[in-house]
């Protein structure tokens, strides 16, 4: 995609992504201009930066408006993001039922994230009847499309034998693919298998990558798990996980101030 930035200058999607890091205000101006000119990708991206407050004043309600505009123009990720907004109450009233409908529409349009998010609602029974079989089907389809988070969950179902036969070799392969695809939970799952098989150095490698990528909740749970690991080298890594938690909390306090 190419957005018009100035009369004599255009930027493509990769350039715009770089601008959002290097000069988010200038990028936001380009995105706003392109969205108003009816570039559908820009409309969806404008919703995202309004939701995040990236280069523009945070406005979740206006973000929902732009996601709705992009959705009417057939943008699958905008449908998925409307689902996210309704699931979590970002800029609108929380409604898992509406979230499920938007996720289904995004999934029907071929979006892996739509399948993944719909699978999460099906697995937990939020907005829809709980159905682990359908949840697994959603995760499996998304995984086959290359969605790293779904790969990890397919591995979990296969490891635990939830609504499917236990298949440890297949579970381990999905964990490996998820780890290599960049999902921090997949990296942790893959590391656990490596550690169980005595490949401690490889496990430490993936645990260190997960440490860099993981969110705060993941770090909290994982630090407790690592503290009880059989290998002393892995138990020692729990300290770094706790240090990262403290650093993240301090960073959040700074941002709030």
C-alpha positions in Angstrom: 0.0 0.0 0.0 1.1 3.6 -0.7 -0.1 6.6 1.3 0.2 10.2 0.2 2.3 12.1 2.7 2.8 15.4 0.9 1.8 16.5 -2.6 5.2 15.5 -3.9 5.9 12.5 -1.6 4.4 9.1 -1.1 5.3 6.4 1.4 4.6 2.6 1.3 3.5 0.4 4.2 7.1 -0.5 5.2 8.2 3.1 5.2 5.2 4.0 7.3 5.9 1.4 9.8 9.4 2.7 10.2 8.1 6.3 10.5 5.8 5.2 13.3 8.9 4.2 15.2 11.2 7.1 14.2 8.7 9.9 13.8 5.2 8.8 15.0 3.7 12.3 14.8 4.6 12.7 11.2 3.4 9.2 10.4 0.1 9.8 12.2 -0.4 12.9 10.0 0.2 10.8 6.9 -2.2 8.1 8.1 -4.9 10.6 8.9 -4.6 12.2 5.5 -4.7 8.9 3.7 -7.7 7.7 5.8 -9.7 10.8 5.0 -8.8 10.1 1.3 -10.5 6.7 1.7 -7.4 4.5 1.8 -8.9 1.5 3.6 -5.6 0.2 5.1 -5.0 3.7 6.4 -8.5 3.8 8.0 -7.7 0.6 9.9 -4.3 1.8 10.9 -5.7 5.1 12.1 -8.0 3.2 14.4 -5.0 1.3 15.8 -2.9 4.4 16.5 -5.9 6.1 18.0 -6.3 3.1 20.3 -2.6 3.1 21.2 -2.0 6.8 21.3 0.9 6.4 18.9 1.8 9.7 17.4 -1.7 11.0 18.0 -3.8 11.7 21.1 -5.3 8.5 22.4 -9.1 8.3 21.7 -10.6 4.8 21.9 -14.1 6.0 20.9 -12.7 7.6 17.7 -10.7 4.5 17.1 -13.9 2.4 17.1 -15.4 4.9 14.6 -12.5 4.4 12.2 -12.5 0.6 12.6 -16.2 0.7 11.7 -15.5 2.8 8.6 -12.7 0.4 7.5 -15.0 -2.6 8.3 -17.7 -1.2 6.0 -15.0 -1.0 3.3 -14.3 -4.7 3.8 -11.1 -4.6 5.9 -10.8 -7.9 7.8 -8.3 -6.7 10.4 -10.6 -3.8 11.2 -13.4 -6.3 11.8 -11.0 -8.2 14.1 -10.1 -5.0 16.0 -13.8 -4.1 16.4 -14.0 -7.5 18.0 -11.2 -6.7 20.4 -12.8 -3.4 21.3 -16.1 -5.0 22.1 -14.4 -7.9 24.0 -12.4 -5.5 26.2 -14.7 -2.4 26.3 -12.2 -0.2 24.5 -14.1 2.9 23.3 -17.5 1.1 23.6 -19.5 -1.1 25.9 -18.0 -4.5 26.5 -20.0 -7.2 24.7 -18.4 -10.6 24.1 -21.4 -11.5 21.9 -20.6 -8.7 19.5 -16.9 -9.5 19.7 -17.6 -13.1 18.6 -19.6 -11.9 15.6 -16.8 -9.6 14.5 -14.2 -12.3 15.0 -16.3 -14.7 13.0 -16.6 -12.2 10.2 -12.8 -11.6 10.2 -12.3 -15.4 10.2 -14.7 -15.9 7.4 -12.6 -13.3 5.5 -9.6 -15.4 5.9 -7.9 -13.6 8.8 -5.8 -15.8 11.1 -6.2 -13.3 14.0 -10.0 -13.6 13.7 -9.8 -17.3 14.0 -7.4 -17.1 17.0 -9.6 -14.6 18.9 -12.8 -16.5 18.1 -11.1 -19.6 19.4 -10.3 -17.9 22.7 -14.0 -17.0 23.2 -15.0 -20.6 22.3 -12.5 -22.0 24.7 -13.7 -19.9 27.6 -17.4 -19.6 26.7 -17.5 -15.8 26.5 -20.1 -14.5 24.1 -20.7 -18.0 22.7 -21.4 -21.5 24.1 -18.1 -23.0 25.3 -16.9 -25.5 22.7 -13.4 -26.8 23.0 -13.7 -28.8 19.8 -14.6 -25.7 17.8 -11.9 -23.8 19.6 -9.3 -26.3 18.6 -10.5 -26.2 15.0 -10.1 -22.4 14.9 -6.6 -22.6 16.4 -5.6 -25.4 14.0 -6.8 -23.5 11.0 -5.0 -20.4 12.1 -1.9 -22.4 12.9 -1.9 -23.9 9.4 -2.1 -20.4 8.1 1.1 -19.5 10.0 -0.3 -17.9 13.2 2.3 -18.5 15.9 0.1 -18.0 18.9 -2.4 -20.6 17.6 0.5 -23.0 17.0 1.3 -23.0 20.7 -2.3 -23.6 21.6 -2.6 -26.5 19.2 0.5 -27.9 20.8 -1.2 -27.5 24.2 -4.3 -29.4 23.2 -2.2 -32.2 21.7 0.0 -32.4 24.8 -2.9 -32.5 27.2 -5.2 -34.6 25.0 -8.1 -32.1 25.3 -10.8 -33.1 22.9 -8.2 -34.9 20.8 -5.8 -37.9 21.3 -2.6 -37.1 23.1 0.2 -36.7 20.4 3.4 -35.6 22.1 5.6 -35.6 19.0 3.1 -33.4 17.1 2.7 -31.1 20.2 6.4 -30.6 20.4 6.6 -29.8 16.7 3.9 -27.2 17.0 5.7 -25.7 20.0 8.9 -25.5 17.9 7.1 -23.8 15.0 5.4 -21.4 17.4 8.8 -20.5 19.0 10.4 -19.9 15.7 7.4 -17.9 14.6 8.0 -15.4 17.4 5.4 -16.2 20.1 6.8 -15.9 23.6 4.5 -18.5 25.0 5.5 -20.9 22.3 9.1 -20.1 23.1 8.5 -21.0 26.7 6.7 -24.2 25.8 9.4 -25.2 23.4 12.1 -24.5 26.1 10.2 -26.7 28.6 10.3 -29.6 26.2 14.0 -29.0 25.5 14.8 -28.9 29.2 12.9 -32.1 29.9 15.1 -33.7 27.2 18.3 -32.5 28.8 19.0 -29.8 26.2 19.5 -27.1 28.9 21.5 -24.7 26.8 18.9 -24.7 24.0 16.2 -24.2 26.6 18.0 -21.3 28.1 18.3 -19.7 24.7 14.6 -19.8 24.1 13.7 -18.7 27.6 16.0 -15.7 27.2 14.1 -14.8 24.0 10.7 -15.2 25.7 12.0 -13.0 28.5 12.6 -10.2 26.0 9.2 -10.6 24.2 6.8 -11.5 27.0 4.2 -9.3 28.5 3.8 -8.6 32.2 1.3 -11.3 33.0 3.4 -13.9 31.2 6.5 -12.9 33.1 4.7 -13.2 36.5 3.5 -16.7 35.8 6.7 -17.9 34.1 9.0 -16.6 36.9 7.1 -18.8 39.4 7.3 -21.8 37.1 11.0 -21.3 36.5 11.7 -21.0 40.3 10.6 -24.7 40.6 12.6 -26.0 37.6 14.8 -29.1 37.9 17.9 -27.5 36.5 19.7 -24.9 38.5 20.6 -22.8 35.5 17.0 -22.5 34.6 16.0 -21.6 38.2 18.6 -18.9 38.1 16.9 -17.4 35.1 13.8 -16.8 37.3 15.7 -13.9 38.9 16.0 -12.2 35.5 12.3 -12.7 34.9 11.5 -11.0 38.2 13.9 -8.2 37.5 12.1 -7.6 34.2 8.7 -7.5 36.0 10.1 -4.8 38.3 11.5 -2.8 35.3 8.1 -3.1 33.5 6.2 -1.9 36.5 8.5 1.1 37.0 8.2 2.0 33.3 4.4 1.9 33.6 4.5 4.2 36.7 6.7 6.6 34.7 4.3 6.6 31.8 1.3 7.3 34.1 3.1 10.2 35.8 
